[in-house]
Amino acid sequence: MSASLFRIRPALLATLLLSPLRADANAFFAMDTGISGEPAQISDTLYELGFDGLGGSGDSVKPMREAIEDQGLKLWNVYLTLKFKSGASALTPELRQQIDELKGSNSTLWIAIQEAPKDGGETAVKSLTEIADFAKQAGVKISLYPHAGFWLSRFPDAAKLADMVNREEVGITFNLCHWLKTEGDVDPLPAIIKEKAKLQFVTINGADKGDTKSMGWDRLIQPLGQGSYNVAGFLRKLQVEADWKGPVGLQSYGIKGNQRQNLTRSMAAWRKMSGKLDGMVMAGYQGWFRTGDDGSRNGWFHYSPGGKFGPDSTHIDMWPDMTELGPDERFPTPLRHADGSVAEVFSSVKEPTVRRHFKWMKDYGIDGVFVQRFATSARDGHHRASMDIVLRNCKNSAAAEGRKWVLMYDLSGLRAQNYNSIPEDWERLKKDELWSTEDPSYLHYRGKPLISLWGLGFNDRPPCLTEWEELVKYFKNNGCAVMLGVPCYWRTFDRDTINDPKLHEIMLMADIVSPWAVGRFGTPQDAANRVDKLLKPDLAWCRDHNLDYLPVAFPGFSWHNLQKSRNQQAKLESIPRLGGRFLWSQAIAARQAGNRSLYIAMFDEIDEGTAIFKTSQNPPVGEVPFVFDKSMKSDHFLWLTGEIGKMLRGERSVSEDMPARAK
């Protein structure tokens, strides 16, 4: 691609207005059966781990609601166990207080009916109607919570009772653990689909399969991701077959051990099961570096202009760290280090080199990469052959190192009449087994293989909106999820963006949008200023329009040598890295705005000085200057990117202070 803070509790009103939950993405909240402590402590933990809020309980709701909402989260419901008696009012003073304290929260009373007269449900209906009448005035809904061993124990009976009450604001909850206890190990999807119109919540947890009716709660309620029951399969069917887009709660009753660790494990399992990008750090992978004798016949592509590498001419502003590379991965250049040794570089067509890059991703906790495929170059057989080699290297390396990869078409420079070359190229990749939906290392989004298309809506090129629309339709019709790389100011049609409402229409056809931020700002303070001015409104727009949002962060910027080769001037390290503080400030800003995933630009981009992979702090000396910092290790930005992932996943605190690395 070419570029042409800190922790604060968000204000309640701003957060609720700017961050409505995405309509087609299941919110995931923790039930207080798995977390205890002071309200502020609970809200801090849920925020850091990435939960969307809490399912609470207890008579005093106000302190917990305030703490949860101060953190920008939601108190989804309040659980209570009721005993209905004939002729007695169900509205106790405690219940009235609970409802009053939930007023205006758009929350729900989770009602489990432990006892009721054997009168065909007449008393239960009257009691629920009385409660619903009072709750409606406060904007509070009712959800019937079937609980094994209670008067209302079965999901079908809860649905029947809701029908008898016949109130729009009275619905039902499906609890996986109670279903397994009362119904046994049978598929719940038919019952859920049948009663979907009344369904308000689903709760899940790890569990065992088999004779579940006779099992104890220690086997029916486990951390998510544990147990032999296929919860991931259930969730997929819930989302696809039942088309369930509502909130999902995490049941943790009776689970022993450290609560935060249990929640962390469950959140990790949820992220894997839900098919979203939450908690992931992905990087862009250019893979475009060639050398004169690497067999590609592409010359010194992206190293030096005109295919020649001279001591006073090179494209790159950073020098790769070659320490770990083998003899067959090293290619000499005319440049020399201070000790007189030959300065060497790598080629992206070498499989061991790409494999090493993916191993670094694994070692430092980077989830995977968007592999760049430049549409103009893919039309040129001379370049396409080496691009295919790089793609195969990435595919195989991702599988070997347990990383994910996504094919990203960069449409920069592509003419309108040539947009059809992208489907043609993709079909050829499938035929040549370079791309497959069956590839376990390929990233899927909500069950569909993700394709990224970059370059829509930039005002430095012909818009080609009709061609873009057809391209998005093509991939969607072929069963793919689509991510669009768009300009930074896409929402307001400003600065780097075309002024055409059609842009938004095309974006709405996709699944994810990722605005390009490289070069748009240059200091940690700029990054902090973006939270309220840009990131929150962008995220809110996307959530309102059923889109996911993947922000871009970059470690710094420098293209002095590249611009010199074009007879233009540019300052070396025009956007300083500040030892990582600039990158960290962007990650904190993204998390503060409500994001839980990040695109790092780029892994190996040394042309424009945005690389995070290992770079030399002892570059060649002479006429050509390079960006380096002898106070840092060569892997500093790999390490920092890994720490960003930990922060997004709640494995470390969200703080304006960049982590200190152990020496």
WORAVEN-V439858 format. One record per pair of residues at least 6 apart in sequence whose C-alpha atoms are under 6 Angstrom apart, sorted by the first residue. I is the first residue (numbers start at 0). J is the second residue. D is the distance in whole Angstrom. If there is no record, write none. Layout:
{{I:J:D} {I:J:D}}
This chain:
{{2:517:5} {2:518:6} {4:527:5} {4:655:5} {5:587:6} {5:654:5} {5:655:4} {6:653:6} {6:654:5} {8:70:5} {9:71:6} {11:68:6} {11:69:5} {14:71:5} {17:539:5} {18:539:5} {21:542:4} {21:545:6} {22:545:6} {23:244:5} {23:545:6} {24:244:6} {25:244:5} {25:245:5} {25:246:5} {26:51:6} {26:246:5} {27:50:6} {27:51:5} {27:246:6} {27:247:5} {27:248:6} {28:50:5} {28:51:5} {28:52:5} {28:53:5} {28:248:5} {29:53:5} {29:248:6} {29:249:5} {30:53:6} {30:54:4} {30:249:6} {30:250:6} {31:54:6} {31:55:5} {32:251:5} {32:252:5} {33:251:5} {34:258:6} {38:63:5} {38:66:6} {39:66:5} {42:67:5} {47:649:4} {48:648:6} {48:649:4} {51:72:6} {52:72:5} {52:73:5} {52:74:6} {53:74:5} {53:75:6} {54:75:5} {54:76:5} {54:77:6} {55:77:5} {56:77:5} {56:78:5} {61:100:6} {64:74:6} {75:106:5} {76:106:5} {76:107:4} {76:108:6} {76:109:6} {77:108:5} {77:109:6} {78:109:4} {79:110:5} {80:111:5} {80:112:6} {81:112:5} {81:113:6} {82:113:6} {82:114:5} {83:115:5} {85:122:6} {89:126:5} {102:137:5} {105:139:6} {106:139:6} {107:139:5} {107:140:5} {107:141:5} {108:141:5} {109:142:5} {109:144:6} {110:143:5} {110:144:5} {111:144:5} {112:150:6} {112:151:6} {113:149:4} {113:150:5} {114:150:5} {124:164:5} {140:168:5} {141:169:5} {142:169:6} {142:170:5} {142:171:5} {143:171:5} {144:172:5} {145:151:5} {145:152:5} {145:153:5} {145:154:6} {146:152:4} {146:177:6} {147:177:5} {161:170:6} {170:197:5} {170:198:6} {171:197:6} {171:198:5} {171:199:6} {172:198:6} {172:199:6} {172:200:5} {172:201:6} {173:201:5} {174:201:6} {174:202:5} {175:203:5} {176:219:6} {179:211:6} {180:211:6} {180:212:4} {183:211:5} {183:212:5} {184:211:6} {192:241:5} {200:246:6} {201:247:5} {202:247:5} {202:248:4} {202:249:6} {203:249:5} {203:250:6} {204:220:6} {204:221:6} {204:222:6} {204:223:5} {204:249:6} {204:250:6} {205:220:6} {205:221:4} {205:222:5} {205:223:4} {205:224:6} {205:225:5} {205:226:5} {206:218:6} {206:219:5} {206:220:5} {206:221:6} {206:226:5} {206:228:5} {207:218:6} {207:226:5} {207:227:4} {207:228:5} {208:227:6} {208:228:5} {222:265:6} {223:265:4} {223:268:6} {224:268:5} {231:272:5} {237:243:6} {274:444:5} {274:445:4} {275:444:6} {275:445:6} {277:595:5} {277:596:5} {278:595:5} {278:596:5} {278:647:5} {278:648:5} {279:596:5} {280:365:6} {280:366:6} {280:596:6} {280:597:5} {280:644:6} {281:366:6} {281:367:5} {281:368:5} {281:598:5} {282:368:5} {282:598:5} {282:599:4} {282:600:6} {282:601:6} {282:602:6} {283:368:5} {283:369:5} {283:600:5} {283:601:5} {283:602:6} {284:368:6} {284:369:6} {284:370:5} {284:371:6} {284:602:5} {285:371:5} {286:347:5} {288:300:6} {288:301:6} {288:346:5} {288:347:5} {289:299:5} {289:300:5} {289:346:5} {290:298:5} {290:299:4} {290:346:6} {291:298:4} {291:299:5} {295:385:6} {298:306:5} {299:306:5} {302:313:6} {302:314:5} {303:313:4} {303:314:5} {310:333:6} {310:334:5} {311:622:6} {311:623:6} {314:560:5} {314:561:4} {314:606:6} {315:605:5} {315:606:4} {316:560:6} {316:605:6} {316:606:6} {316:608:6} {316:625:5} {316:626:6} {317:605:5} {317:625:5} {317:626:5} {318:614:6} {318:615:6} {318:618:6} {319:614:4} {319:615:5} {320:613:5} {320:614:4} {320:615:4} {328:345:6} {329:343:6} {329:344:6} {329:345:6} {330:343:5} {330:344:5} {331:343:4} {332:342:6} {332:343:6} {334:342:5} {335:341:5} {335:342:5} {335:619:5} {336:342:6} {336:619:4} {336:620:6} {337:620:6} {348:388:6} {348:389:5} {350:392:5} {354:396:5} {358:400:6} {363:638:6} {363:641:5} {364:641:5} {365:641:6} {366:402:6} {367:402:5} {367:403:4} {367:404:5} {368:404:5} {369:404:6} {369:405:5} {369:406:6} {369:407:6} {370:405:6} {370:406:5} {370:407:6} {371:407:5} {372:407:6} {372:408:5} {372:409:6} {373:408:6} {373:409:5} {374:409:6} {374:410:5} {375:413:6} {376:382:6} {377:383:5} {397:403:6} {397:440:6} {398:440:5} {403:440:5} {403:441:5} {403:442:5} {404:441:5} {404:442:6} {405:442:6} {406:450:6} {407:451:4} {407:452:6} {408:452:5} {409:453:5} {410:454:6} {415:463:6} {428:434:6} {443:449:5} {447:479:5} {447:480:6} {448:479:5} {448:480:6} {449:479:6} {449:480:5} {449:481:6} {450:481:5} {451:481:6} {451:482:5} {451:483:6} {452:483:5} {453:483:6} {453:484:4} {454:484:6} {454:485:6} {455:485:5} {456:496:6} {456:497:6} {457:486:6} {457:495:6} {457:496:5} {457:497:6} {458:495:6} {458:496:5} {458:497:5} {468:505:6} {481:509:5} {481:510:5} {482:510:6} {482:511:4} {482:512:6} {483:512:5} {484:513:5} {484:514:6} {485:514:5} {486:496:6} {486:514:5} {486:515:5} {487:514:5} {487:515:5} {487:516:5} {489:496:6} {492:498:5} {510:546:5} {511:546:5} {511:547:4} {511:548:6} {512:548:5} {513:548:6} {513:549:5} {513:550:6} {516:551:6} {521:574:5} {523:581:5} {523:584:5} {526:585:5} {527:588:6} {530:588:6} {530:592:6} {534:592:6} {535:592:5} {549:597:6} {550:597:6} {551:598:5} {551:599:6} {552:585:6} {552:599:5} {553:582:6} {553:599:6} {553:600:5} {554:576:6} {554:582:5} {554:609:6} {555:574:5} {555:575:5} {555:576:5} {555:609:6} {556:572:6} {556:573:6} {556:574:5} {556:607:6} {556:608:5} {556:609:6} {557:571:6} {557:572:4} {557:573:5} {557:607:5} {557:608:5} {558:607:5} {559:569:5} {559:570:6} {559:571:5} {562:568:6} {595:647:5} {601:609:6} {601:610:5} {602:610:5} {602:611:5} {602:612:6} {603:610:5} {603:612:6} {604:610:5} {611:636:5} {611:637:6} {612:637:6} {613:633:5} {613:634:5} {614:633:5} {615:633:6} {616:627:5} {616:628:6} {616:629:5} {645:651:6}}
